[in-house]
């Protein structure tokens, strides 16, 4: 076990009045456990509270009740070394005034890496995420979306975390680029034995990457699919609706598939 | 109804001219839907904005876009503004930023309607309510009193479709209308557009990077890559016998992405 959440609740103040406050419950008792090297997909629509859950795990928000427990192996580490994150919006998650090498260097410097080793380590990370070493001097605005998301992934794996939170990490990319990034994530999962918590609204993307799926609605996990092969057997009304809507993913007529 | 011939768009950056779109031509017949498919940066949005006259002065546009016998690209800007909304409506990608956050939905709808038609405020409201119920949005009065931040992205996008419809345009240009919203809302927006086409006979240009969506809604498809048109034909024809390498690539990556899901779901 790498991470365990028990009964997490969180509410936000709706509007501040002088005399009373009204609260909106965003998370209503969420429990889950993530094993080493595993990938769990949290699938839900916008506004269901899935990103808030991510923030609670990262320590960017504090839960009202419940507990976030990391395994012994990583609980002694500061949170930023145990957990890393890749956000949806790659443009706003990097500093536009730093070049690519500086962006990736930040967690490494935090780790206390010597300056002499820094350059080699950055090259290694760039190559690991499928970028060329010559990119290091460029600035974020000179890169395409897919390339920039690769930089964010390189930064996320720089401190060698056991666990990465992916908050809609491929949602702003084109379908053709999504596949490339997902393949990269699968590769890294294998080679580095990293666990992922993959937050997404896209069921196809989730089933491409994840071992287990949890369907999230109104701040609760409404259904859990432990084996992806059992996906068609879901019982919850919302989950069924979601899978039905995904039929739009298919192309309504036969097309010649070269692979077949 | 709309015929675009050799549309070229370039932009001046510093001292050089960079070509964004070169030689795009297509025809769109009445109550047909054209899908424009391409990755980001392929020039699909720029083409649409050029046709609709929404590009700034730094862009230079050449070619022809004949809409009902008139060339849109050479039309004086006043005439063009009257045409926008009235004849050609546009649906933007991000519903959250397309509405003004300071005014209610009702307020903004009335403003749009009054711009083009001599209605009184209550009449305009009534008209908009009718349209909202026609596209199956429940409780229109309640929606009118809401501010954009109080509604979900999917809901706002459906309201945007309704607002595009209210002036009964002949053509709707939908620029990535479902990219920013989740699946269930996506399906609702697509259904709404389909219905609009059937009931009002509106032509649609549907711009997207999502091959599956395009294959569902479009009669003909135009594939763009790096500012050029690489494939154009009926939907079946383009997907079954793509003439360009790039279309093949788009199809293959899409199939790869959905294959595991399809495989799992096919096991029932």
Interface residues (C-beta under 8 A of the other chain):
Chain A: X45 X46 X47 X144 X145 X174 X175 X176 X177 X178 X179 X182 X201 X202 X203 X204 X205 X207 X208 X228 X229 X231 X232 X233 X241 X242 X243 X245 X246 X248 X249 X250 X251 X252 X253 X254 X255 X256 X257 X258 X259
Chain B: X39 X40 X41 X152 X153 X154 X181 X182 X183 X184 X185 X186 X187 X190 X209 X210 X211 X212 X213 X215 X216 X236 X239 X240 X241 X248 X249 X250 X251 X252 X253 X254 X255 X256 X257 X258 X260 X261 X262 X264 X265 X267 X268
